[in-house]
Every structure is written in C-alpha cells, then in structure tokens.
Amino acid sequence: SKVISKPWLQETFAPYRKISVQQAADALGVHRNTVLRYMHRYDISTAFTPLLDEEIDHLVRAFKVERPNAGIRHVHAFFRFNWLRVQRQRIIDSLHRVDAIGATLRHKKTIQRRVYSVPRPNHLWHIDGHHKLIRWGIVIHGGIDGCDDFVVWMRASNNNRPETVLRGYVIAVRIHGLPLRTRGDRGGENILVSAYMIMLRGPNRGSFMFGSSMRNQKIERAWVDAGEGFVRRWRVFFTRLEHCHALDVANPAHLWLLQKLFLEDINDDADHWVENWNLHAVSGKHRNQTPSDMRHLARVTVGSYEDNYAGVDPALLAEYYGVSGAPKRRRQGQTGAGHSEDTDDEDEPFEDESDGEAELEDEDDEVNVSGAWDSGTGSDEDSSSDGDEGLGDPASRVEDDDLVAQIIANQASNIRHAAVKVARNENPFRNQEDEDTFWETLQAISDRNFLPRNLGIRRDEWNEGSYPTHEYLVVGRRKESLCVELPHTLWLPRAEVWCRAIWVLTRILSEAEVSDPGSGHSSSVGSHSAGSNASTGSDEDM
C-alpha cells in the first residue's frame, strides 16, 4: 500500500489551499479513507478558523479598501492567503453586510472563446507587457502558465528593454522551472527571451512562439484582472497628480522622482495581486480550484515535462497550441489590458502586419547580448523531472556572444515592431552627494508634517473643503467615464509624499541655478546650502 508523507499532506491541506480530501485521494490514486487515516495519524486538521461575524466583516472591509471591486473569489483568496479557513457562505454574508450595493451591482461578463488546452504545468507560458502606465514611464511585464493559470511573474520597470524582460523571465524560471515552450507577441522586447528559449530547449520545435496579442488570451485575461486589482488606481492617481499636484510628464526629472517614490509600491501591489490571483478559485473547467492547488496536485498526477507535442510542426503549434479567440488587428503597443474598454493613446500608429523583416538597427533598439544569460535557469523543487536533466546554468550552453547574436538575427523576422518606447526619466542631480541631500531634506520636512502651499494638498486648497475619494477614467471608443475609488487612507498620504518631494526638488533645483547660473546644468544641484534652505522653509515659502 502507498505511504503518504506527512510534509505532502501538510502542504496539501494548509489553510491557504482549497483542496478537498477527495481531490487529494484522486491525485494519489487511493481511497479517501486512506487519506483521512493518515491525516488523523499526523494530526492534520481542516477545521475552519473560529471567527466572529464582526471579525470577518472587519477583514472584508480592510480588503475592500484595497480592492473595491473584488468579488467573492478574490475575497476568499485573501482569507486563505492569511491562513484563515472560513466558510464561503460566511464570506458571502459578510460581503452583503459590508458592501451591499457592490454585491448587487457586480455582474460577470461571459466571453465565448475557442476551447483552450495545455496538458501539464510548465508546458506553455504566456508572457506580455502591460502598458497602461507607460505615459508615466512604467511598464509591467509578466507571465502565466497556460495549464493552471498560475502567474509565474509580474514586475513593474521604468523601461521596456529586452534585457529587462529576460531578467524577469529568468527569475521566474529559477523559481518555477523552465517551461517547454513560451508564447509572446511580436514586440522587440521579447527577442532575448525567444533566443534564451531556443538556446535551452532547441530550435525548430516552437520553443518560443510569436503571435498577436489576441493569440495570447491567458495573459491578456490576467491583465484585465490586474487592471481592476491595482493598475487602474495607480493610473488615475498619476492622472490626479498631473491635474492637481504639479506633475509634468514632459519633464524627465518629474518622471524620475515619480518612479523613485512609487515604483516599489507598485511592485508591492503587483506581488499582492499575484498572491491573491494564485489563491483565488478559477471557474469553468477547473471546477473552482485555485491555480496554486492545481499546480500542487499536478506534480503527483501528470508531472511537468513530458512533451506531448514532440515532432509536431512548429508552424502548427504557433497557430493552434495555447490559443483562444481569433486574431484581431491591434495598434502598436496596445495590449487591451487593465480593462476591457480602457482608452488607448490615439496617436499611436497601427502595428505593421507585413511579412517583412523588422529592423533592429536603431540605436535605441539594440539589445545587450553580452551577459544576458548570466542569471542561470534555476528550478523549483520539481524541475528534475524527465526532460530537464542537464540544463544547468544556461551560460554554460552559450559558448560565445556570436552564437547568441546569430539566434537573435534569425529571430528578427518574427519581430513586427520595435519595443514600445517608454517616457524618458532623468536623474536631475550631478552626483550621489547632491541626491542624498535631496532625500535628507525630504525626510526632514516629512518628519515635521510640512505641507507646501499652491500644490493642492492643503485642506484650505481643497474644493468644498474635502479631498476627493474617487476619480473618473475615460474608457472605450465611446469615451464613457468609469468611477475609480481612491480611499483617503491609501492615496492621500501618497499625494502628500509627492507634493513634499516635488516642492523640495523644485526649490533645490531653482536655488542651484541661482547659485551657479553659468554651469550649464539647469537641472542640477549646485550646493548643500540649497537643500539646507529648503529644509527650513515655512508654509509661506510656496
């Protein structure tokens, strides 16, 4: 008879999972009583966490501050992420108590798509970039496993370079193992990942499959939820900074400051969203299992690396494998992400759908081949499965940069457009000492709770004496307005941080120009005295 290990059962029935005893028994090929007997032997319980209705309401209310539009699946995932096992019906009841209007108005749009099928985890990843914050110089890159909807990585950066995409991809490979194949769009930012996959998985087998975004529905669907989950609020917050708090997106120093202040917060939100997504129950054919649970059970039911499509024509794989929905024309850089009807920049040219080779000769589009593979493949605990032996460090598979360059050259015909340009940022300080002075000054006025005038952040400057709790985002071809909530507890302090920072930056740079008018550095700090004067400013200084 089978011996079921204690660590496996503890992992399977951890409070953050949503696996039933019957599902575990089916995965192991044993009777459910066998699983129950081992659970009793190891003192493993699936009892619900004893919580009062008031405690559940408090937690639901806290989560709804961060995710106002979240429904039962994501709220339930929030409880599991915090190791709280609570009955679904009790959470539904709490949602009706805490958010009765939202529970009534929420509805689900069902989209009919082609049947999607990927047999095992790590058989096919979908990768893409999310450009809804590109106006402010920020792009979010990510990837999802086509089998179980498990998001393997999501990271916001201040550029759209191929090296950045590859870096995030390799980190995901280190954690989750190397996939058999990957699908991405025809943007130039994917060129290094395609070469990486060909180096490690081999040519002429569909190791990296290029296609339109509409053939990448798995990651596109995740972007929709990520937009609702956190990206859209950052988008309207940055818009508010432009309209009310002196942010100038045409000023590279402003974008540098914006990214310094908030890029880490955006990535924290991305991490939290990924954790919640991977623990939320997926509907449809997955029968309300979570991506994390499906991945966990698949390790003992189907494994990871047996290639069901070895020998299949790569062109057929690119056309039909891991595809849902029919291809459509998209504007260059358009991902359809964030919200199904979000407005796109109207001055963007349409993507060239011709079959000609893409030009990668522009200086801004060159990729850094040297050292691109230094990070290694790594693996998760299951990466030693069949088909993955001997991968080792990918750098060991690359004998010289010429070979990598040749692969990239061979892949150039698959690229239809260069990587979408990102708004430029520029550090306005000439040296680290001047930058340190800026941050020290900002900390000093923050400690005093100083709020500058004429930046719309002081109470006496608010319309009708109150700071707005929502903004309207124009979406869709019909230019409809979507109301996005920005709760005071999160977004007013962030607006205060921005106003203090832009006040200090503007003052220091202005005083630097006065003290050193002939330096030729109009956006550089000239002396420590400028920072010292800023830190002693009063409310009347601006």
C-alpha positions in Angstrom: 0.0 0.0 0.0 1.0 3.6 -0.6 2.7 5.5 2.2 1.6 9.2 2.2 4.2 11.5 3.6 3.4 14.0 6.3 5.1 17.0 4.6 2.9 16.4 1.5 -0.3 16.2 3.5 0.6 19.3 5.5 1.3 21.2 2.3 -1.9 19.9 0.6 -4.2 20.8 3.5 -2.5 24.1 4.5 -5.1 26.8 5.3 -4.2 28.7 2.1 -5.2 25.8 -0.1 -8.6 24.8 -1.3 -8.1 21.1 -1.9 -10.7 18.6 -0.7 -9.9 15.2 0.8 -11.4 13.6 -2.3 -9.3 15.6 -4.7 -6.1 14.6 -2.7 -7.2 10.9 -2.8 -7.9 11.1 -6.6 -4.5 12.6 -7.2 -2.8 9.9 -5.2 -4.9 7.1 -6.6 -6.2 5.9 -3.1 -9.5 5.8 -1.3 -10.4 9.0 0.6 -10.5 6.9 3.9 -6.8 6.3 3.4 -6.1 10.0 3.2 -8.3 10.6 6.3 -6.4 7.8 8.2 -3.0 9.5 7.5 -4.4 12.9 8.4 -5.6 11.5 11.7 -2.2 9.9 12.3 -0.3 13.1 11.5 -2.8 15.3 13.5 -3.7 17.3 10.4 -7.0 19.2 10.6 -9.1 21.0 8.0 -11.3 22.7 10.7 -12.5 26.2 10.0 -10.9 29.1 11.8 -13.1 30.3 14.7 -14.0 33.9 13.8 -16.9 36.1 14.8 -19.0 37.7 12.1 -17.7 41.1 13.3 -14.1 39.9 12.8 -14.9 38.6 9.3 -16.6 41.9 8.5 -13.5 43.8 9.7 -11.2 41.8 7.4 -13.5 42.1 4.4 -13.8 45.8 4.9 -10.0 46.1 5.1 -9.6 44.1 1.9 -12.3 46.1 0.1 -10.3 49.3 0.7 -7.5 47.9 -1.5 -9.8 46.0 -3.9 -13.1 47.9 -4.0 -14.5 45.8 -7.0 -13.3 42.4 -5.8 -15.9 39.6 -5.6 -16.2 36.5 -3.5 -13.4 34.5 -5.2 -10.8 37.2 -4.5 -12.1 37.9 -1.0 -12.0 34.2 -0.2 -8.4 34.1 -1.6 -7.5 37.0 0.7 -8.6 34.9 3.8 -6.7 31.9 2.6 -3.6 33.9 2.0 -3.7 35.0 5.6 -4.1 31.3 6.7 -7.7 31.7 7.7 -10.1 28.9 6.7 -13.6 30.4 6.6 -16.8 29.1 5.1 -17.6 30.6 1.7 -21.2 31.3 2.8 -20.0 33.3 5.8 -17.8 35.5 3.5 -20.8 36.0 1.1 -22.9 37.1 4.0 -20.2 39.5 5.1 -19.9 41.0 1.6 -23.7 41.7 1.7 -23.3 43.4 5.1 -20.2 45.4 4.2 -20.8 46.1 0.6 -24.5 45.5 -0.2 -24.6 47.9 -3.1 -21.5 46.4 -4.7 -22.7 42.9 -4.2 -25.9 43.8 -6.0 -24.3 45.7 -8.9 -21.5 43.2 -9.6 -22.0 41.0 -12.5 -19.9 38.8 -14.7 -19.5 39.1 -18.4 -19.1 35.7 -20.1 -17.0 35.7 -23.3 -17.2 32.7 -25.6 -13.8 31.7 -26.8 -12.2 28.8 -28.6 -11.5 25.8 -26.3 -8.1 26.2 -24.7 -6.0 23.2 -23.8 -2.5 22.8 -22.3 -1.8 19.3 -20.8 0.6 20.0 -17.9 2.2 22.7 -15.8 5.3 24.3 -17.4 4.3 23.1 -20.9 3.5 26.6 -22.1 4.0 30.0 -20.6 2.4 33.2 -21.9 4.3 36.5 -21.5 3.4 40.0 -22.2 3.8 43.7 -21.2 1.1 45.9 -19.7 1.4 49.5 -21.0 -1.4 51.3 -19.1 1.2 53.2 -17.1 3.6 53.9 -20.0 2.6 57.6 -20.0 4.5 57.9 -16.7 7.5 55.8 -17.9 6.4 52.5 -16.3 5.8 49.1 -17.9 4.6 46.0 -16.2 5.9 42.7 -17.6 4.5 39.3 -16.6 3.9 35.7 -17.4 1.3 33.0 -16.7 1.3 29.2 -17.0 -1.3 28.1 -19.6 -2.2 24.9 -17.9 -3.2 26.1 -14.4 -3.4 29.9 -14.8 -0.6 30.2 -12.3 1.1 33.7 -12.6 4.8 33.0 -12.6 6.0 36.6 -12.6 4.9 40.2 -12.6 7.2 43.1 -12.3 7.0 46.9 -13.0 10.0 48.6 -14.5 10.9 52.0 -15.9 11.8 50.6 -19.3 10.7 48.2 -21.9 14.1 46.8 -22.9 14.6 43.2 -23.9 17.2 42.8 -21.1 14.5 43.7 -18.5 12.0 41.2 -19.9 14.7 38.5 -19.9 15.7 39.3 -16.4 12.2 38.9 -15.1 11.7 35.7 -17.1 14.9 34.1 -15.8 13.9 34.9 -12.2 10.6 33.1 -12.8 12.5 30.2 -14.3 14.7 30.0 -11.2 11.6 29.7 -9.0 9.2 27.6 -11.1 11.4 25.7 -13.6 12.0 26.1 -17.3 8.8 25.7 -19.5 8.8 23.6 -22.6 7.5 26.5 -24.7 6.6 30.1 -24.4 4.2 32.3 -26.3 4.6 36.1 -26.7 3.7 38.9 -29.1 5.9 40.2 -31.9 7.3 43.2 -30.0 11.1 43.7 -30.0 11.2 43.4 -26.2 10.7 39.6 -26.5 13.7 39.0 -28.7 16.1 37.9 -25.9 13.5 35.6 -24.3 13.0 33.9 -27.6 16.7 33.4 -28.0 17.0 32.2 -24.5 14.3 29.5 -25.0 15.9 28.4 -28.3 19.3 28.0 -26.6 17.9 25.9 -23.8 15.0 24.0 -25.5 16.3 23.8 -29.0 15.4 25.2 -32.5 12.6 24.2 -34.8 10.2 22.9 -32.1 8.3 26.0 -31.2 10.4 26.8 -28.1 9.2 30.4 -28.4 6.0 31.1 -30.4 5.4 34.6 -31.7 1.9 35.7 -32.4 -0.6 38.5 -32.0 -1.8 39.6 -28.5 -5.2 38.1 -29.4 -3.5 34.7 -29.5 -2.2 35.3 -26.0 -5.5 35.4 -24.2 -4.3 33.8 -21.0 -2.0 36.7 -20.0 -4.4 39.2 -21.5 -7.2 38.0 -19.2 -4.8 38.2 -16.3 -4.1 41.9 -17.3 -7.8 42.7 -17.1 -8.0 41.4 -13.5 -4.7 43.1 -12.6 -6.0 46.4 -14.0 -9.1 46.1 -11.8 -7.0 44.9 -8.9 -4.4 47.6 -8.7 -3.1 49.1 -12.0 -6.2 51.3 -12.7 -5.9 53.0 -9.4 -2.3 53.9 -10.0 -3.3 55.2 -13.4 -6.0 57.6 -12.0 -3.7 58.6 -9.1 -1.0 59.7 -11.5 -3.6 61.5 -13.6 -4.7 63.3 -10.4 -1.0 64.3 -9.7 -1.0 65.8 -13.2 -4.2 67.7 -12.8 -4.0 68.8 -9.2 -0.4 68.4 -7.9 2.0 69.8 -10.5 3.3 66.6 -12.1 4.7 67.4 -15.6 5.1 64.2 -17.6 7.1 66.1 -20.2 9.8 66.8 -17.5 12.2 63.8 -17.2 13.1 64.8 -13.7 9.5 64.6 -12.6 9.2 61.1 -14.0 12.5 60.1 -12.3 11.0 61.4 -9.0 7.7 59.7 -9.6 9.3 56.3 -10.2 11.7 56.7 -7.2 8.7 57.4 -4.9 6.2 54.9 -6.2 7.7 52.1 -8.3 8.4 50.0 -5.2 4.8 50.5 -4.1 3.5 49.4 -7.5 5.6 46.2 -7.3 4.3 45.6 -3.8 0.8 45.8 -5.2 1.8 43.5 -8.0 3.2 40.9 -5.6 0.0 41.1 -3.5 -2.2 40.7 -6.6 -0.2 37.7 -7.8 -0.5 36.1 -4.4 -4.3 36.7 -4.4 -4.7 35.5 -8.0 -2.8 32.3 -7.4 -5.1 31.5 -4.4 -8.4 32.5 -6.0 -10.8 29.8 -7.3 -10.9 29.6 -11.1 -14.3 28.9 -12.6 -15.1 26.8 -15.7 -13.3 23.6 -16.5 -11.0 24.0 -13.4 -14.0 23.3 -11.1 -13.3 26.1 -8.7 -9.7 25.0 -7.9 -7.1 27.7 -7.4 -4.0 27.9 -9.7 -1.7 27.1 -6.7 -3.8 24.0 -5.9 -3.9 22.8 -9.5 -0.1 23.2 -9.7 0.4 21.3 -6.5 -1.8 18.4 -7.4 -0.4 18.2 -10.9 3.0 17.2 -9.6 1.7 13.9 -8.5 -1.0 13.3 -11.2 0.6 14.4 -14.5 4.1 15.6 -13.8 5.6 18.5 -15.7 8.0 17.8 -18.6 6.7 15.0 -20.8 6.4 16.7 -24.2 3.0 15.7 -25.7 3.8 17.6 -28.9 7.4 16.5 -29.7 7.8 16.3 -33.5 4.7 18.5 -34.3 5.4 21.1 -37.0 6.3 24.4 -35.1 4.1 26.4 -37.5 1.1 24.3 -36.4 2.0 24.8 -32.8 2.3 28.5 -33.3 -1.1 28.6 -35.0 -3.2 26.4 -32.7 -1.4 25.5 -29.4 -2.3 27.5 -26.4 -4.7 29.7 -28.4 -8.1 31.0 -27.6 -10.0 33.5 -29.7 -9.5 34.7 -33.2 -6.6 37.1 -34.1 -7.5 40.8 -34.4 -5.7 43.9 -35.5 -4.1 45.8 -32.6 -2.4 49.1 -32.5 1.3 49.1 -31.8 1.8 48.7 -28.1 -1.9 48.1 -27.4 -2.5 45.1 -25.1 -6.1 45.5 -24.3 -5.0 45.2 -20.7 -6.3 46.8 -17.5 -9.9 47.0 -18.5 -11.7 45.6 -21.5 -12.7 49.1 -22.6 -9.8 51.2 -21.5 -8.9 54.0 -23.8 -5.7 53.7 -25.8 -3.5 56.5 -27.0 -5.0 57.7 -30.2 -1.8 59.0 -31.7 -0.2 55.5 -31.7 0.4 54.1 -35.2 -1.2 50.7 -36.1 1.1 47.8 -35.9 2.7 46.8 -39.2 1.3 43.4 -40.2 3.5 43.0 -43.2 5.7 39.9 -43.5 8.9 41.9 -44.0 11.8 41.6 -41.5 11.8 44.0 -38.6 14.6 46.5 -38.4 16.6 46.2 -35.2 19.3 48.6 -36.2 18.1 51.7 -34.4 20.5 52.7 -31.6 17.7 52.7 -29.0 16.5 49.2 -30.1 19.9 47.4 -29.8 20.0 44.6 -27.3 22.8 43.8 -24.9 23.8 40.3 -25.8 26.9 40.1 -23.5 26.0 38.6 -20.2 22.3 38.2 -21.0 22.3 34.6 -19.7 24.3 35.2 -16.5 21.4 34.7 -14.2 21.0 31.0 -14.7 17.9 28.9 -15.2 17.4 27.6 -11.7 14.4 25.4 -11.0 11.7 24.7 -8.5 11.6 21.6 -6.4 10.2 19.6 -9.3 12.5 20.7 -12.0 14.4 17.5 -12.0 11.5 15.8 -13.8 12.0 14.0 -17.0 13.3 16.1 -19.8 15.0 18.7 -17.7 18.2 16.9 -16.7 21.4 18.6 -17.6 20.0 22.1 -18.2 22.3 23.6 -15.5 23.4 27.2 -15.9 22.3 28.5 -19.3 25.5 30.4 -19.5 27.3 27.0 -19.9 25.2 26.4 -23.0 26.4 29.6 -24.6 29.9 29.4 -25.9 30.2 32.9 -27.3 28.2 36.0 -28.0 28.4 35.4 -31.7 26.1 32.4 -31.3 23.6 34.3 -29.3 23.7 37.2 -31.9 23.1 34.7 -34.7 20.0 33.3 -33.0 18.7 36.8 -32.4 19.3 37.6 -36.1 17.4 34.5 -37.1 14.5 35.6 -34.9 14.4 39.1 -36.3 11.9 38.2 -39.0 9.3 37.4 -36.3 9.5 40.9 -34.8 6.9 43.2 -36.3 7.7 46.3 -34.3 10.5 47.6 -32.0 9.9 47.6 -28.3 7.3 50.3 -27.5 9.0 53.5 -26.3 8.8 54.4 -22.7 8.7 58.0 -21.5 12.2 59.1 -20.6 13.3 59.8 -17.0 16.4 61.6 -15.9 18.1 62.0 -12.6 18.5 65.7 -12.1 21.4 65.5 -9.7 25.1 65.6 -10.8 26.3 63.3 -8.2 25.2 61.0 -5.4 26.0 63.6 -2.7 23.6 66.0 -4.2 20.9 63.4 -4.4 21.5 62.3 -0.8 20.9 66.0 0.2 17.6 65.9 -1.6 16.4 62.8 0.2 17.6 64.1 3.6 15.7 67.3 3.1 12.6 65.5 2.1 12.8 63.3 5.2 13.3 66.4 7.4 10.1 68.2 6.1 8.2 64.9 6.2 9.1 64.5 9.9 7.6 67.9 10.5 4.4 67.0 8.5 5.1 70.1 6.4 2.6 70.6 3.5 3.6 73.2 0.9 1.2 75.8 -0.5 -0.1 76.1 -4.0 0.1 72.3 -4.8 -3.5 71.5 -3.9 -2.6 69.3 -0.9 -3.5 71.6 1.9 -7.0 71.4 3.4 -7.7 75.1 2.6 -7.0 74.4 -1.0 -9.5 71.6 -1.4 -12.7 72.1 -3.3 -15.5 72.3 -0.8 -13.0 71.6 2.0 -12.7 67.8 1.2 -10.1 65.8 -0.7 -11.7 63.6 -3.4 -12.1 59.9 -2.8 -12.6 58.9 -6.5 -11.6 59.9 -10.0 -13.2 59.2 -13.4 -11.3 57.3 -16.0 -12.3 57.7 -19.7 -12.7 54.3 -21.3 -13.7 52.8 -24.6 -14.4 54.2 -28.0 -17.5 55.9 -26.7 -15.4 57.9 -24.1 -17.5 56.6 -21.2 -16.5 57.5 -17.7 -15.5 54.8 -15.2 -15.5 55.8 -11.5 -12.4 54.6 -9.7 -12.2 54.8 -5.9 -9.1 56.2 -4.2 -9.6 55.8 -0.5 -8.1 58.5 1.7 -6.2 56.0 3.9 -4.0 54.9 1.0 -3.9 57.7 -1.5 -4.0 61.0 0.4 -0.7 60.1 2.2 0.9 59.2 -1.2 -0.3 62.6 -2.6 1.3 64.3 0.4 4.6 62.5 -0.3 4.6 63.6 -3.9 3.8 67.2 -3.1 6.6 67.4 -0.5 9.0 65.8 -2.9 8.2 68.0 -5.9 8.3 71.1 -3.7 11.8 70.1 -2.4 13.0 69.2 -5.9 11.8 72.4 -7.5 13.2 74.6 -4.7 16.6 72.9 -4.7 17.0 73.0 -8.4 15.9 76.6 -8.6 18.4 77.7 -5.9 21.1 75.7 -7.6 20.5 77.6 -10.9 20.7 80.9 -9.0 23.9 79.9 -7.2 25.6 78.6 -10.4 23.9 80.2 -13.4 26.8 79.6 -15.8 27.2 75.9 -15.0 25.1 74.8 -18.0 23.3 72.2 -15.7 19.9 73.7 -15.5 18.6 70.7 -13.6 21.5 70.0 -11.2 22.1 70.8 -7.5 24.8 73.3 -7.0 25.4 73.2 -3.3 24.3 71.8 0.0 23.0 75.2 1.1 20.1 74.9 -1.3 19.0 71.7 0.5 19.5 73.3 3.9 17.4 76.3 3.0 14.6 74.1 1.7 14.5 72.1 4.9 13.9 75.2 6.9 11.1 76.5 4.7 7.8 77.6 6.2 4.3 77.3 4.9 4.5 80.6 3.2 7.5 79.6 1.1 5.4 78.5 -1.8 
